[in-house]
Structure formats: C-alpha cells, structure tokens
Amino acid sequence: MKKATLFTIFVLFIFCSNPKKQTNPKIEVYDQVITSIIDNTSEIEILGDSISLPEGPVWDEKSNSLLFVDIIANKVLKWNQDEGVTDYIIPSGNTGYAPNTNGALLGANGLSFNSEGKLILCQHGDRRIAIALNMQSDNPSFTTLVDNYEGKKLNSPNDLTIALDGSIYFTDPPFGFFDLETGSFVDSELKELEFSGVFKYDIQKESLSLISDKYLPNGIALSNDEKFLYVNKMGILDEDPKILKINLDDLNVEVLFEGKQLSEKYGSLYGIGLENNIGNFDGMKVHSSGNIFTTGPGGILVISPEGKLLSRINFGHVTNCAFDTNENYLYVTGFADNPRLYRLKLKEAYNQIDDYPDQDND
C-alpha cells in the first residue's frame, strides 16, 4: 500500500509539473495543416516600442539581427537579442536627393539584401531604389539603382522582393504624397507619374519595365519557384482590398484572395487614425512552405498558394513581417495601440517546399 501511495504521488507530481500549455486566443486556425508551422500556444513577444512608424523588416544573417525602419523618423533600426533596438542607418530614405512634399512618410520603407550582402532600400523621400553598405552609419552613402520610369520620377518606392538572378520587383504607390492628418493623398505638381506601378528592375541590363499600373499596390513577394508575383492591392481608394497573383510568363493577373469581407469585419485603412482600425493589406513574405504571411484586416493572415485562408494571428494593426534565416520566428512591425516590433515563435522550420504536408485536405 505504501508503494502504491508513493507511486500515485510521483505520477501526480509529474503531471502537475508539466501542465498543458494554453491555446493563445490571438491565434486562430482555420485549417489544421498550418499547425505544422504555427504553434497556437505561442505568445506574442514585444521586442521594441515607441517607434513612430515601424516597417520593412528583413533578417540580417551576418549579424543575427533584424533590420527594420522607422519611416517617420527617417531611420533604419536594428534589433538583436543582446542589444535590443538601436539606431543603425540615419538618414534612411530622405537625403535631399529628390524633390518631395516635406511630408511625414519620407524615410525608407521596404528593405532587402542582394547576393553580395548589400542593403537595398525603397526610399520614399528620395523617390528611388538605392543600395548601401550593410553597416551602421549616421552619414551613409547611397547609390541609385533606379529613380525614374521613362524619364518621369518615381512616386515613392514602397516594398520590394529580389529574384535569384538579382532582378528587383517593387511597388511604387504615392505614400510620399500622403497626409497622415487627413488620411488622404496630396495633389502636388511634384508627382510625375499618373499611376501607381508594379515594376521589375533588371539589374543586369539596368532597365526598368512596368508590370502593372491598374492598382494601388503595397506589399510584394515572389512565389518560391519564382513563377508568380504576389502583390497586395490596398483598399484605400475603392474599399476593395485583394491579394493579386501575377503570372510572370504572360503578366496575367488574377485575384488570389478577396479581402473585402475581412476588411468589413475587422476594420481597414480607409482613413488612417480611425478607432478600431486593425489594418489593410500591407507588407507580406512567403514562407518556405509556399504559404503567404501577409498583413491584412485582423492582423497577420496566412494564405495558401491556392488562396485559402489558413490562419489569422491578431497582432492588431500591423505593417509588415519577416522570418529569420531558419524560420524559427515570425517578426512583425505594427502600430496598434503603440508602434511596436513583435515576434512569434514558430513551431518548425521548413527549408524545402517538399517537406510541407499536403494541403489538399478540404
């Protein structure tokens, strides 16, 4: 009897020492296939706050750090586990290179690295795609890659993605001409293009080609096989946000995901500063599984390559996201109640598309 009692106490001790983790209510799963990547017990961590307008996160493998921007403060910032958030490159996107409206949204936005490890920046104020050394500086030197289309100055390059051959795909909405106080675009004689373009810059030929001029584009990403380009169409102008899928062979555009219903449910960016506003389609990244992690109405949406909504992670109003090298964490920039940098621990890294479970489980 004594041995049985001791055994019972031992079992109870082990059970109580390993309580089951609680599901995070901010992580909604609509298809169990995504639980191979997302751990719905993970907690959202706050890594930095009091940032004016965080955007453009990209993982820097060289320094094991996240680089991101504060658009309003005209800075590239750096976060790592040891130092937290620190200034990295100042100024970032408004150096006096190009005429602009002297508005609020003139710093750099989207960031990426080329094959040489140099930093590629979308510069709102300088109205160009520029390149710089990946090093801390308060007096950086930028080299222009492209600043015009057919002789007309770009609006304010916003986000970019780089192909394996070095080609740069980027969006060019006029957010450098956006008034934060009124939540509307400013008419200015400085604006030379009559459209907001999706472009391809051929780094080898040093030539710029137009892919689309029909939408207000924002976030952009390539499919893993580089056959398709995903573009977030914002709903500021027509209240009809979508994720577009562009076939790069024939430039045929199809709608991958309709966002209007979610926008009506959770609130949108149809007037920056509105209460209960938790986001529009903004920045996006493609996971090695092929799934798209995009900012959208309701936080971060995870969408399959077929356009199925797999999960929603309620970060509030977010602007962009990125993974670290091994996809152990999802890093997110946003400004819900306070502009912040977040991260979420992911369940498992998938470095090959073939490792991902079959999604045909409807």
C-alpha positions in Angstrom: 0.0 0.0 0.0 2.8 2.4 0.9 4.5 1.7 -2.5 1.2 2.4 -4.3 0.8 5.7 -2.5 4.3 6.8 -3.3 3.7 5.9 -7.0 0.5 7.9 -7.0 2.2 10.9 -5.5 5.0 10.6 -8.1 2.6 10.4 -11.0 0.7 13.5 -9.7 4.0 15.4 -9.3 5.0 14.7 -12.9 1.5 15.6 -14.2 1.4 18.9 -12.3 4.9 19.8 -13.2 4.0 19.6 -16.9 0.8 21.5 -17.3 -0.7 21.6 -20.7 0.0 24.9 -22.4 -3.0 27.0 -23.1 -4.1 27.9 -26.6 -3.4 31.6 -27.5 -6.8 33.1 -28.3 -5.0 35.6 -30.6 -4.0 32.7 -32.9 -7.0 31.4 -35.0 -6.5 28.2 -37.0 -8.9 27.6 -39.9 -7.0 24.6 -41.4 -5.0 22.2 -39.3 -2.4 21.9 -42.0 -0.9 25.2 -40.7 -0.3 23.7 -37.3 2.8 22.1 -38.8 4.2 25.7 -38.8 2.3 27.7 -36.3 2.2 26.8 -32.6 -1.1 28.1 -31.4 0.2 28.1 -27.8 3.0 30.6 -28.6 2.8 34.0 -27.1 3.4 37.3 -28.9 6.5 39.0 -27.6 7.1 42.7 -27.7 10.7 43.4 -28.7 10.5 47.2 -29.0 8.0 50.0 -28.7 7.6 53.8 -29.0 8.7 53.7 -32.7 7.0 56.3 -34.8 6.1 54.0 -37.7 7.9 50.7 -38.0 8.1 48.9 -41.3 10.3 47.0 -43.7 11.7 44.2 -41.5 14.4 42.0 -43.0 16.6 39.4 -41.3 20.4 40.1 -41.4 22.1 36.7 -41.2 25.5 38.3 -40.9 24.8 40.0 -37.6 22.0 37.7 -36.4 19.8 40.7 -36.2 16.6 42.2 -37.6 16.8 45.4 -39.6 13.7 47.5 -40.0 12.8 51.1 -40.5 11.0 54.0 -38.7 9.5 55.8 -41.7 8.6 58.9 -39.9 12.0 59.2 -38.1 13.9 58.5 -41.3 15.9 55.7 -39.8 16.9 52.1 -40.3 16.8 50.4 -36.9 18.4 47.2 -35.7 17.2 44.6 -33.2 19.1 41.7 -31.7 18.8 39.7 -28.5 21.8 41.3 -26.9 21.3 45.0 -27.6 17.5 45.4 -28.2 16.5 48.1 -30.6 19.3 50.5 -31.7 19.8 53.2 -34.4 21.6 51.7 -37.5 21.4 54.0 -40.5 20.4 57.7 -40.4 19.0 59.1 -42.6 17.4 56.2 -44.4 15.2 57.4 -47.2 15.1 61.2 -47.4 18.5 62.7 -48.0 17.6 65.6 -50.3 18.3 63.6 -53.5 14.8 64.3 -54.9 12.2 67.0 -54.5 9.3 65.9 -52.2 6.4 67.3 -50.2 8.3 67.5 -46.9 5.6 65.3 -45.5 5.8 62.7 -42.7 6.3 59.5 -44.7 9.7 60.1 -46.3 12.0 57.6 -44.7 12.9 54.3 -46.2 10.3 51.6 -46.3 11.0 48.1 -47.8 14.4 46.6 -47.2 16.2 43.6 -48.7 19.7 42.2 -49.3 21.3 41.5 -52.6 23.6 38.5 -53.3 26.6 40.5 -52.1 25.0 41.3 -48.7 24.5 44.9 -49.5 21.3 46.6 -48.3 18.6 47.5 -50.9 16.2 50.2 -49.8 12.9 51.6 -51.0 13.3 55.4 -50.3 10.1 57.4 -50.1 11.7 60.8 -49.9 14.4 60.3 -52.4 11.9 58.5 -54.7 14.3 55.7 -55.7 15.6 52.2 -55.2 19.0 52.7 -53.7 21.9 50.5 -52.4 24.1 50.9 -49.4 26.7 49.0 -47.4 25.2 47.0 -44.6 26.9 48.9 -41.8 26.0 51.3 -39.0 26.3 54.9 -40.1 25.0 58.4 -39.4 26.4 59.5 -42.7 25.5 56.7 -45.2 26.4 56.7 -48.8 23.6 55.6 -51.2 24.0 54.6 -54.8 20.9 55.0 -57.0 19.7 51.9 -58.8 16.6 53.3 -60.4 14.7 56.6 -59.8 12.5 57.1 -62.9 10.3 55.4 -65.4 10.6 56.7 -69.0 12.1 59.9 -67.7 9.5 60.6 -65.0 10.4 60.4 -61.4 9.0 57.5 -59.4 6.4 58.2 -56.7 7.8 56.7 -53.6 9.0 53.1 -53.9 7.4 51.2 -51.1 8.2 47.4 -51.0 10.5 45.1 -52.9 11.4 41.5 -53.5 14.6 40.2 -55.2 14.8 37.2 -57.5 17.7 34.8 -57.7 19.0 36.5 -60.8 19.2 39.8 -58.9 16.1 41.3 -60.6 14.2 43.7 -58.2 10.4 43.7 -58.2 8.9 46.7 -56.4 5.8 48.7 -55.8 5.5 52.4 -56.3 2.4 53.9 -54.6 2.4 57.6 -53.8 2.7 57.4 -50.0 5.4 60.0 -50.0 2.4 62.2 -51.0 0.2 61.1 -48.2 -1.1 63.4 -45.4 -1.3 61.5 -42.1 -3.6 64.1 -40.6 -6.2 64.0 -43.3 -5.7 60.4 -44.3 -5.6 61.3 -48.0 -3.2 61.8 -50.8 -1.9 65.2 -51.6 -2.2 66.8 -55.0 1.3 68.0 -56.0 3.0 69.1 -59.2 6.0 67.1 -58.0 4.1 63.9 -58.7 5.1 63.0 -62.3 3.5 59.5 -62.7 -0.2 59.3 -63.1 -0.3 55.7 -61.8 1.0 53.5 -59.0 3.1 50.9 -60.6 4.4 47.4 -60.0 7.9 47.3 -61.7 10.7 45.0 -62.5 14.3 46.3 -62.5 16.6 44.1 -64.4 19.9 44.5 -62.6 21.9 43.0 -65.5 20.5 45.2 -68.2 19.9 48.2 -65.9 16.4 48.5 -67.3 13.0 49.1 -65.8 9.8 47.5 -67.1 6.2 48.1 -66.0 4.3 45.0 -64.8 1.0 46.7 -63.7 -0.4 50.2 -63.5 -4.0 49.4 -62.5 -4.0 49.2 -58.7 -2.8 50.8 -55.5 -0.1 48.2 -54.7 1.8 47.8 -51.5 3.4 44.6 -50.3 5.1 42.3 -52.8 6.7 38.8 -52.8 7.8 36.1 -55.2 6.5 32.5 -55.1 9.2 30.1 -54.2 9.5 28.9 -57.8 9.6 32.5 -59.0 6.8 31.8 -61.5 4.4 34.2 -59.7 4.4 37.6 -58.1 2.1 38.3 -55.2 1.0 41.9 -54.8 -1.1 43.4 -52.0 -3.7 45.7 -53.5 -4.8 48.2 -50.9 -8.4 49.3 -50.5 -7.8 53.0 -49.5 -9.2 54.3 -52.8 -12.0 51.8 -53.6 -12.6 49.8 -50.3 -11.8 46.6 -52.2 -8.5 45.1 -50.9 -7.2 42.0 -52.6 -4.1 39.8 -52.9 -3.2 39.6 -56.6 -1.3 36.8 -58.3 0.7 37.8 -61.4 2.0 35.1 -63.8 5.5 36.3 -64.7 5.4 34.5 -68.1 2.5 36.3 -69.6 1.8 39.0 -66.9 -1.8 37.7 -66.5 -3.3 39.0 -63.2 -5.7 37.0 -61.1 -7.2 37.6 -57.7 -5.7 35.1 -55.2 -7.6 36.3 -52.2 -10.6 38.7 -51.7 -10.2 40.9 -48.6 -13.3 42.9 -48.6 -15.3 40.7 -46.2 -12.4 40.6 -43.6 -12.0 44.4 -44.0 -15.6 45.0 -43.2 -15.4 42.6 -40.2 -12.1 43.9 -38.7 -11.7 47.4 -39.9 -9.4 48.8 -42.6 -7.0 51.5 -43.5 -9.7 53.7 -45.2 -8.7 56.6 -43.1 -5.5 56.3 -41.0 -6.2 57.1 -37.4 -9.7 55.7 -37.2 -10.6 54.0 -33.9 -10.8 50.2 -34.0 -8.7 50.2 -37.2 -6.7 47.0 -37.3 -5.3 47.0 -40.8 -5.3 46.7 -44.5 -3.1 44.6 -46.9 0.4 46.0 -46.5 3.6 44.0 -46.3 4.0 40.3 -47.0 6.5 37.4 -47.0 6.4 33.9 -48.5 7.4 31.1 -46.2 9.5 28.1 -47.5 6.3 26.1 -47.4 4.9 28.3 -50.1 2.3 29.9 -47.8 1.9 33.7 -47.7 2.2 35.5 -44.4 0.6 38.9 -45.1 -0.5 41.8 -43.0 -4.2 42.4 -43.5 -7.5 43.1 -41.9 -7.3 41.5 -38.5 -3.6 41.2 -38.2 -1.4 38.6 -39.9 -3.2 36.4 -42.3 -1.7 33.1 -43.5 -2.9 32.2 -47.0 -2.1 29.1 -49.0 -0.7 29.3 -52.6 -4.2 28.4 -53.7 -5.8 31.3 -51.9 -7.2 29.6 -48.9 -7.1 31.4 -45.5 -5.4 29.0 -43.1 -4.9 31.2 -40.0 -5.2 34.7 -38.5 -2.9 36.0 -35.9 -4.3 39.0 -34.2 -1.4 41.4 -33.7 -3.7 44.3 -34.2 -2.8 46.8 -36.9 0.4 45.6 -38.5 2.5 46.9 -41.3 4.9 44.1 -42.4 6.6 40.9 -41.4 9.7 38.8 -41.9 11.3 35.5 -40.9 14.7 34.8 -39.5 17.1 32.6 -41.6 15.7 29.2 -40.3 12.1 30.5 -39.9 12.2 29.9 -36.2 10.4 33.2 -35.6 8.0 35.5 -37.3 8.9 39.1 -36.8 6.1 41.7 -37.2 6.1 45.5 -37.3 2.9 47.3 -36.3 1.1 50.2 -34.6 -2.0 49.0 -32.8 -2.1 50.9 -29.5 1.6 51.7 -29.7 4.0 51.3 -32.6 5.9 48.2 -31.9 8.2 45.4 -33.0 6.9 41.9 -32.2 7.8 38.3 -32.7 6.1 34.9 -32.5 7.9 31.6 -32.1 7.0 29.3 -34.9 6.7 25.5 -34.5 9.1 24.2 -37.0 11.3 25.4 -39.8 10.6 24.1 -43.4 13.6 24.7 -45.7 12.2 22.8 -48.6 8.7 23.0 -50.1 8.5 19.2 -50.3 8.8 19.0 -46.5 5.4 20.7 -46.1 2.4 18.4 -45.6 -0.2 18.0 -48.4 -2.7 20.9 -48.2 -5.4 19.0 -50.1 -7.5 18.2 -47.0 -10.7 20.1 -47.6 
